[in-house]
Amino acid sequence: MHQVLYCLTEEHDWRLVALGGAVCLLASAAAISLFHRARATKGVGRLAWLGLDAAVSGCGIWATHFIAMLAYGPGGAGAYNIPVTILSLVFAISVTFVGLSIAVSSSRAVWIALGGAIVGSGVAAMHYTGMAALEIPARVGWIGSTVAVSVLSGIVFAALALLMAARRDDLFHALTATVLLTVGIVAHHFTAMGAVVLTPDPTLAIGGLSIPPASLSFLTASAAVAIIAIALVAALLDRRAKGELGAQQMVLDTALENMSQGLCMFDADGKIMLFNERYAAMLRRTDIALAGRLLVDVLREEEAKGEWHGDADEFFARLVADAREGRTTTDVVNRFGRSIRVVNQPMQGGGWVATFEDITEWLEAQAKISHMARHDALTSLPNRVLFHEQLEQGLRRTRSGDQLAVLCLDLDHFKDINDSLGHPIGDALLKEVGRRLTAAVGESDTVARLGGDEFAVVQIGRSEETAARSLAGRLVEIISAPYEIDDHQIVIGVSIGISLSPQDGSDPSELLKNADLALYRAKADGRGTYRFFETGMDARAQARRLLEMDLRAALQRDEFEAYYQPIRDVASGRVVAFEALLRWNHPQRGLIAPIDFIPLAEETGLILQLGEFVLRSACTDAATWPDDVDLAVNLSPVQFKNPNLIASVTAALAVSGLDARRLELEITESVLLQNSEATLTTLHELRAMGVRISLDDFGTGYSSLSYLRSFPFDKIKIDRSFVSELATREDSMAIIRAVTGLGRSLGIVTTAEGVENDVQLELLRREGCTQAQGYLFSKPRPASDVAMMLNRPRLLASA
Ligand SMILES: Nc1nc2c(ncn2[C@@H]2O[C@@H]3COP(=O)(O)O[C@H]4[C@@H](O)[C@H](n5cnc6c(=O)[nH]c(N)nc65)O[C@@H]4COP(=O)(O)O[C@H]3[C@H]2O)c(=O)[nH]1
């Protein structure tokens, strides 16, 4: 140690030592930076960086040595043998190259340390060869132990330097490694110089092939500094470029790995260049090597394992050909129970990018949406859209000689069931109807629910009239069979309209329209039956449409008028009331009877306005009559569903000033059929106001008697049909006798309608009927004739 210190302080020029140290530091910095570059690169690039690193390190060590030698006082007297000097440079570069190569190619500390140690021994090899090149007039001797320390210090520090550099490529590790390497080189040099023992010998001459130390040192130092500087700049530029590339790579990797789609990139030969994890996971290729492999090899491997089916070579050849010819292809493939959409997009310069999207859920949702769009949610039967499509399909078949029938079905009075038993029961009934229909039709026939209580059937193939007739008959029977739903026994009828193709039409809309017209006819003919389309139906429907338009206009033009028909007390013959009966003064058609427009007004809802008009005008008229003459007004079931009924009765009474006890409202059984709870409440409210309630057309319904129990009616009006047959039919007489008897015992007034002659009147009187109404006394007349009707018991002139 003493020798080393002595050598350093006494035998060296400090300024040159500092210069050598600076060159060494610069060389070390470049060497470490290049070392990092070499580790970050692969293949030929790595080899180039290693070569440059070894050259820079070798030159750096070499230059450091000769600058330091210039600082060494005793060396100034000699010269350097040129071949040996060159050999020392070769040693420095080649041994360093070996050491760096080992350290770069491994990530294990032991190999990196070994590489570093070899670099350190390269420093020693250079130094001692360089010393051998020194020619001075003295004999050079060595202190063995100091030599050993010098070699060891170079090895240890160089190994530490590379270990530090290999840990991380950042400023801290780079600086620490640089300092360690510098220390290694410098420590080695000066320790080695401390080991030198010079014995002057003037006989030793300087050879011919030598160069003075000052020239060599400055020459090599400048060249080395230039090389080192260039290398350092190159390394720094490369680092920055790599850094940017690395950042881009990171962004790309993040994007790739966070894509919901799988992505795989192939070169022009079909070799996998890049893929993301989603791709590997989607195609279950996580366990097999993919990068750099030909797709066809991967497919063959999967084919062998039974995971891929098809001809791998043919498939692959097609993909490569598509990419080569610039064709973008889209396929939906089924892999492992999932539906995957694959898009192969050719790349510029060959190869293609394949994207893989799992569209299983999307396809399922699509199927669901498409099912929902074409099926009825309640019954799952085809809806109008699908029905149209199937009808169109069927019609295409009829062109090749087949026949087709369209059956439109409408449940009779379904609304009443819905209103009285509630929607859940109504829904359950519709479902059951759908099931019965489906079970009843043939395999090639289609049943659809067109909406509400409307169903339709297309009968294809054997649909000549008799087949359609037999199906319709069967359907009427099947649908009319009782239903048991939630402890309710339900009976419902069905009306069916039928159109046939080709005779009744050849496009879906026409056939449906004609079947609808036939359905309308079936309903008009009493429901619970079927009708075939006939040509005249269209005209009738047209007439109905015109009537509806007329009706609306008539309301605006005030063409309606209340007529009155007297009701007489049978015993005294006195007029006790007038029934208001609506008339339409049509400007072209003259006076129109209610039977010709009331049903349509009920269907279209216009009855609400009409009913209100009758109530108001009749109450106003009646207010002018004697106090003991009452007014009877008919109420339609439709009006009864209107929540404003009570309000409009109250308003009519209030505006006219008529006493509520003089007003009598006539309702038919059908009013009681609908939503009975609400109906009964309304009836009771009307009664509470003082208004009386009559049961009109008694005897024409199915269970007239049972309705008498549900509400305490003030009056029963015996239907005209019984009165007209009074003298001829025994059973009519019996019914009248029963009703009048019932009225007497319940304290209810009985009014016989349609009394046309004295015989009928006499019989009614005999049976104890309370009141009578009919043409015998007067036909319905305008309000202006009321006074006349009051004064004259019989007014046979027609109205
Ligand atoms: N053949 C014959 N017929 C007789 C005789 N006596 C009375 N009539 C007719 O019998 C019908 C009695 O009225 P309705 O049973 O309530 O039957 C009424 C009633 O249900 C309905 N209607 C009439 N006006 C209104 C109204 O303002 N509102 C409602 N909702 N319906 C009305 O139209 C039906 C028919 O009314 P109209 O044509 O006026 O027919 C009236 C009347 O002209 C007779 O001796 N012989």
The ligand as an SDF file (V2000), in Angstrom:
LIG
                    3D

 46 52  0  0  0  0  0  0  0  0999 V2000
 -143.8080   -2.4770  -33.7830 N   0  0  0  0  0  0  0  0  0  0  0  0
 -144.1080   -1.7240  -32.7540 C   0  0  0  0  0  0  0  0  0  0  0  0
 -143.1210   -0.9730  -32.1970 N   0  0  0  0  0  0  0  0  0  0  0  0
 -143.4650   -0.1940  -31.1470 C   0  0  0  0  0  0  0  0  0  0  0  0
 -144.7460   -0.1260  -30.6410 C   0  0  0  0  0  0  0  0  0  0  0  0
 -144.7530    0.7410  -29.5990 N   0  0  0  0  0  0  0  0  0  0  0  0
 -143.4760    1.1890  -29.4760 C   0  0  0  0  0  0  0  0  0  0  0  0
 -142.7170    0.6500  -30.4380 N   0  0  0  0  0  0  0  0  0  0  0  0
 -141.2710    0.8320  -30.6560 C   0  0  0  0  0  0  0  0  0  0  0  0
 -140.5930    0.0630  -29.7040 O   0  0  0  0  0  0  0  0  0  0  0  0
 -139.3830    0.6960  -29.3360 C   0  0  0  0  0  0  0  0  0  0  0  0
 -139.4080    0.8620  -27.8640 C   0  0  0  0  0  0  0  0  0  0  0  0
 -138.2210    1.2810  -27.4310 O   0  0  0  0  0  0  0  0  0  0  0  0
 -137.0970    0.3590  -26.8320 P   0  0  0  0  0  0  0  0  0  0  0  0
 -137.6190   -1.0280  -26.5810 O   0  0  0  0  0  0  0  0  0  0  0  0
 -136.5110    1.0740  -25.6850 O   0  0  0  0  0  0  0  0  0  0  0  0
 -136.0560    0.2300  -28.0170 O   0  0  0  0  0  0  0  0  0  0  0  0
 -135.3850    1.3710  -28.4910 C   0  0  0  0  0  0  0  0  0  0  0  0
 -134.1720    1.6660  -27.7190 C   0  0  0  0  0  0  0  0  0  0  0  0
 -133.5590    0.4800  -27.3450 O   0  0  0  0  0  0  0  0  0  0  0  0
 -133.3260    2.3480  -28.7530 C   0  0  0  0  0  0  0  0  0  0  0  0
 -133.4050    3.7950  -28.5300 N   0  0  0  0  0  0  0  0  0  0  0  0
 -134.2830    4.6830  -28.9690 C   0  0  0  0  0  0  0  0  0  0  0  0
 -133.9810    5.9220  -28.5210 N   0  0  0  0  0  0  0  0  0  0  0  0
 -132.8680    5.7760  -27.7590 C   0  0  0  0  0  0  0  0  0  0  0  0
 -132.0880    6.6780  -26.9960 C   0  0  0  0  0  0  0  0  0  0  0  0
 -132.3300    7.8860  -26.9000 O   0  0  0  0  0  0  0  0  0  0  0  0
 -131.0330    6.1630  -26.3430 N   0  0  0  0  0  0  0  0  0  0  0  0
 -130.7500    4.8110  -26.4040 C   0  0  0  0  0  0  0  0  0  0  0  0
 -129.6920    4.3730  -25.7450 N   0  0  0  0  0  0  0  0  0  0  0  0
 -131.4480    3.9550  -27.1030 N   0  0  0  0  0  0  0  0  0  0  0  0
 -132.5230    4.4280  -27.7640 C   0  0  0  0  0  0  0  0  0  0  0  0
 -133.8120    2.0580  -30.0170 O   0  0  0  0  0  0  0  0  0  0  0  0
 -134.8570    1.1130  -29.8690 C   0  0  0  0  0  0  0  0  0  0  0  0
 -135.8390    1.2840  -30.9560 C   0  0  0  0  0  0  0  0  0  0  0  0
 -136.4600    2.5020  -30.8620 O   0  0  0  0  0  0  0  0  0  0  0  0
 -137.6620    2.8870  -31.7670 P   0  0  0  0  0  0  0  0  0  0  0  0
 -137.3330    2.5320  -33.1730 O   0  0  0  0  0  0  0  0  0  0  0  0
 -138.0290    4.2590  -31.4560 O   0  0  0  0  0  0  0  0  0  0  0  0
 -138.7260    1.8760  -31.2960 O   0  0  0  0  0  0  0  0  0  0  0  0
 -139.3920    2.0530  -30.0860 C   0  0  0  0  0  0  0  0  0  0  0  0
 -140.8370    2.2340  -30.3790 C   0  0  0  0  0  0  0  0  0  0  0  0
 -141.1000    3.0640  -31.5240 O   0  0  0  0  0  0  0  0  0  0  0  0
 -145.7360   -0.9220  -31.2420 C   0  0  0  0  0  0  0  0  0  0  0  0
 -146.9030   -0.9480  -30.8550 O   0  0  0  0  0  0  0  0  0  0  0  0
 -145.4010   -1.6870  -32.2950 N   0  0  0  0  0  0  0  0  0  0  0  0
  1  2  1  0
  2  3  2  0
  2 46  1  0
  3  4  1  0
  4  5  2  0
  4  8  1  0
  5  6  1  0
  5 44  1  0
  6  7  2  0
  7  8  1  0
  8  9  1  0
  9 10  1  0
  9 42  1  0
 10 11  1  0
 11 12  1  0
 11 41  1  0
 12 13  1  0
 13 14  1  0
 14 15  2  0
 14 16  1  0
 14 17  1  0
 17 18  1  0
 18 19  1  0
 18 34  1  0
 19 20  1  0
 19 21  1  0
 21 22  1  0
 21 33  1  0
 22 23  1  0
 22 32  1  0
 23 24  2  0
 24 25  1  0
 25 26  1  0
 25 32  2  0
 26 27  2  0
 26 28  1  0
 28 29  1  0
 29 30  1  0
 29 31  2  0
 31 32  1  0
 33 34  1  0
 34 35  1  0
 35 36  1  0
 36 37  1  0
 37 38  2  0
 37 39  1  0
 37 40  1  0
 40 41  1  0
 41 42  1  0
 42 43  1  0
 44 45  2  0
 44 46  1  0
M  END
$$$$
